[in-house]
Amino acid sequence: MEALRGGSQDLNADVAGFLNLNYLFRNRYYFDGVYQISGSSKFGANNRYSHFWSAGLGWNLHNEEFLKNDWLDIFKLRVSTGYTGKVSFAPYQALTTYRYNIDLNYLNGIGAIPITIGNPDLRWERTMNYNAGADISILKRRINLSADVYLRKTTDLVIDKTIPPSAGATIGKDNLGEIENKGIEIKLDGYVIQGKEWNWQLGTIITHNRNKILRISNALQAINDRNNALNTLSPLPQFQEGESTTALKVVRSAGIDPATGKEVFIKLNGDRTFVFDPADKVVVGDLQPKVLGTFYSVLSYRRFTAATYFRFFYDQYIYNTTLASKVEGSNPMFNADYRVFESRWKKPGDIALYRNIADQSFPYQTTRFVQKENTLTLSRFNLSYELGQQWLKKIRANKASVGVSMNDIFRLSTVQIERGTDYLFSRGFDLNLNIIF
Amino acid sequence: MRSMNIIKNISNLNTLLSTKVVIILSVAVLFLTTSCNKFLDVRPEGELPEKQLLTDANGFEAALFGVYGSMNSRSLYGENLSHNATEVLAQYFVCPGNNNAVNLGAYNYGFSSVESLFQDVWSKSYSSIAYANNVLKNLERFSPQNLEHYNLYKGEALGLRAFLHFDLVRLFCENIQLNPTASGIPYSTDFALKAPKFSRLDTVYNYIINDLLEAETLLKDDEQYFTFPKSNPSHSFSESKRNPL
């Protein structure tokens, strides 16, 4: 029999048309409007096209007579609202699609079966956005500030739903979820020194975002139950209506009992117990930091430029897996963290942070390993020199520069945790040469 | 492709509503909803939406081969329901030391590998039934007048559906002669993301018998194409007519 060959291919098409209107009144008030119609091959013919729109209003306060002065360049207030959409599934999940498969050869023909049971009613995921912001530039644009607050509500989120296997499939896609995102974004930059030879710019971008699940499906509930029952190294995600997608849920701990060296758990009703029950898990924090930002400084002298980029996050809860696996979960007979000897319970009366040293069982997910992290990292430093005209002529280039860069130079954190256990952690150093012809 | 980008800077609000803009907008929308439908009908090779595959003999036969092919899997008649699980249950086949076989032979249905084996039989059987149902569902768009072998395709699909349900009843239900009102299995007749309801055992048998009787009438021409017994037929319906055996 002739050998059969298989393969796969992915293909889809999208079309969109849009109408954009801008209207400016006396350079002071302006209006933006966008209407868009989008179509995607991924949908069944029922809901192939979707309509999106957005509208914005702005007020150029700097053009008003009462605010006209020398130092104010831009002062703009703006609000906008609108719908955006997204397709987040494979084409065959909406439209029942047959796929030929060489494993289905029968008699002298190759069989084709539906990849899954399509849901012809699948719709676009739609997000309603509300945004308000201000842009301010002063002193001949030497200092610039831009601030935004937003609220995004995503409806018709395409997520899995479980169905009894007697339907012929166990999972189908449906528009079931709703998520809300709220946040603030602030950008500030300015020139401390602006001159012929010396220039120094400082800038920062600060963001804050919180999300909340408004509605989920039964499939996620099943995943929750499964994730909840597993005692893995770090807690698996739990999706609950009214909570964040990145909520950290563990059982509250009352510490180590000095008499026995066992951990005391706090139940939902406040009772103390030695018995761990995953149903007692509560939200203790969020894995997403409250404030996340970058801070940069670009200092230049003639042809030399030194750029430094910091990253920081504030008020982030983490589950410290180093404590769970290397201090409490480790065997002191082998190479171990010093805290195994210093901080674990050894004899009755010890007030210890960690369990009985003789207990080598896997620790349970409790608040003892939850820590609040504030971190500052110097993520990149770059020093470069731009070549002068006489050099550029020799190599016939338009622009050229040489430089050195370093990554992850230092890190200040309130939490001690091993890094590079999942993915290689590297501290990089590189030389770079950029030439534009 | 075919996207329209109309940027208008209008200095006067009155012109915003001018007929010109409205016409451009409506032409754009009309253009998109009509001519782009074809453009949006793209699929990777080897994949075809049901409405495109199930239009002719080749398509329906590929879909039926698909049902038979899926029944060939090791979860069903490629292993479990032919020479393995059912043989172990009947005590014809023992394998001391093999936890799975020992527990299956002892009817220890709570044992994890035994449980997952029957979960697999249950869900794969219903998948195959759903594939047969989709053939039947798409046959509704045709009739014996406009699709050659219509009766044979319908008969095969009905027969397969009845056969698979019958084997599920034999595996999962009580003996009908002892307790005809016992709870049965869901009888699936649709291809949708919705599970059918459980029926009483005697009702399930009625469904099976009805489907088999209908299949028998529809398949009466079968003998023209295949000699009986079908020891090793090597042709599909449409091919055997072209090259009769």
Chai-1 contact restraints between the chains, C-beta under 6 A:
chainA,res_idxA,chainB,res_idxB,connection_type,confidence,min_distance_angstrom,max_distance_angstrom,comment,restraint_id
A,Q9,B,P44,contact,1.0,0.0,6.0,A-B,restraint_1
A,Q9,B,E45,contact,1.0,0.0,6.0,A-B,restraint_2
A,D10,B,P44,contact,1.0,0.0,6.0,A-B,restraint_3
A,L11,B,V42,contact,1.0,0.0,6.0,A-B,restraint_4
A,L11,B,P44,contact,1.0,0.0,6.0,A-B,restraint_5
A,A13,B,F39,contact,1.0,0.0,6.0,A-B,restraint_6
A,A13,B,L40,contact,1.0,0.0,6.0,A-B,restraint_7
A,A13,B,V42,contact,1.0,0.0,6.0,A-B,restraint_8
A,V15,B,R2,contact,1.0,0.0,6.0,A-B,restraint_9
A,V15,B,C36,contact,1.0,0.0,6.0,A-B,restraint_10
A,A16,B,S3,contact,1.0,0.0,6.0,A-B,restraint_11
A,G17,B,S3,contact,1.0,0.0,6.0,A-B,restraint_12
A,G17,B,M4,contact,1.0,0.0,6.0,A-B,restraint_13
A,G17,B,A28,contact,1.0,0.0,6.0,A-B,restraint_14
A,G17,B,L32,contact,1.0,0.0,6.0,A-B,restraint_15
A,L19,B,I6,contact,1.0,0.0,6.0,A-B,restraint_16
A,L19,B,L25,contact,1.0,0.0,6.0,A-B,restraint_17
A,N20,B,I7,contact,1.0,0.0,6.0,A-B,restraint_18
A,L21,B,K8,contact,1.0,0.0,6.0,A-B,restraint_19
A,N22,B,N9,contact,1.0,0.0,6.0,A-B,restraint_20
A,I37,B,L32,contact,1.0,0.0,6.0,A-B,restraint_21
A,G39,B,C36,contact,1.0,0.0,6.0,A-B,restraint_22
A,G39,B,L40,contact,1.0,0.0,6.0,A-B,restraint_23
A,S41,B,L40,contact,1.0,0.0,6.0,A-B,restraint_24
A,S41,B,V42,contact,1.0,0.0,6.0,A-B,restraint_25
A,L95,B,P49,contact,1.0,0.0,6.0,A-B,restraint_26
A,T96,B,E50,contact,1.0,0.0,6.0,A-B,restraint_27
A,T97,B,E47,contact,1.0,0.0,6.0,A-B,restraint_28
A,T97,B,P49,contact,1.0,0.0,6.0,A-B,restraint_29
A,Y98,B,L48,contact,1.0,0.0,6.0,A-B,restraint_30
A,Y98,B,L53,contact,1.0,0.0,6.0,A-B,restraint_31
A,R99,B,E47,contact,1.0,0.0,6.0,A-B,restraint_32
A,Y100,B,G46,contact,1.0,0.0,6.0,A-B,restraint_33
A,L104,B,G66,contact,1.0,0.0,6.0,A-B,restraint_34
A,L104,B,G69,contact,1.0,0.0,6.0,A-B,restraint_35
A,Y106,B,F65,contact,1.0,0.0,6.0,A-B,restraint_36
A,Y106,B,Y68,contact,1.0,0.0,6.0,A-B,restraint_37
A,Y106,B,G69,contact,1.0,0.0,6.0,A-B,restraint_38
A,N108,B,S234,contact,1.0,0.0,6.0,A-B,restraint_39
A,G109,B,F65,contact,1.0,0.0,6.0,A-B,restraint_40
A,G109,B,S236,contact,1.0,0.0,6.0,A-B,restraint_41
A,G111,B,F65,contact,1.0,0.0,6.0,A-B,restraint_42
A,G111,B,G66,contact,1.0,0.0,6.0,A-B,restraint_43
A,G111,B,G69,contact,1.0,0.0,6.0,A-B,restraint_44
A,A112,B,A62,contact,1.0,0.0,6.0,A-B,restraint_45
A,A112,B,A63,contact,1.0,0.0,6.0,A-B,restraint_46
A,A112,B,G66,contact,1.0,0.0,6.0,A-B,restraint_47
A,I113,B,G66,contact,1.0,0.0,6.0,A-B,restraint_48
A,I113,B,S70,contact,1.0,0.0,6.0,A-B,restraint_49
A,I113,B,Y131,contact,1.0,0.0,6.0,A-B,restraint_50
A,I117,B,L193,contact,1.0,0.0,6.0,A-B,restraint_51
A,N119,B,L193,contact,1.0,0.0,6.0,A-B,restraint_52
A,I163,B,L193,contact,1.0,0.0,6.0,A-B,restraint_53
A,I163,B,A195,contact,1.0,0.0,6.0,A-B,restraint_54
A,P164,B,A195,contact,1.0,0.0,6.0,A-B,restraint_55
A,P165,B,S123,contact,1.0,0.0,6.0,A-B,restraint_56
A,P165,B,Y126,contact,1.0,0.0,6.0,A-B,restraint_57
A,S166,B,Y126,contact,1.0,0.0,6.0,A-B,restraint_58
A,S166,B,P186,contact,1.0,0.0,6.0,A-B,restraint_59
A,S166,B,A195,contact,1.0,0.0,6.0,A-B,restraint_60
A,A167,B,K194,contact,1.0,0.0,6.0,A-B,restraint_61
A,A167,B,A195,contact,1.0,0.0,6.0,A-B,restraint_62
A,G168,B,Y126,contact,1.0,0.0,6.0,A-B,restraint_63
A,G168,B,S127,contact,1.0,0.0,6.0,A-B,restraint_64
A,G168,B,A130,contact,1.0,0.0,6.0,A-B,restraint_65
A,G172,B,L193,contact,1.0,0.0,6.0,A-B,restraint_66
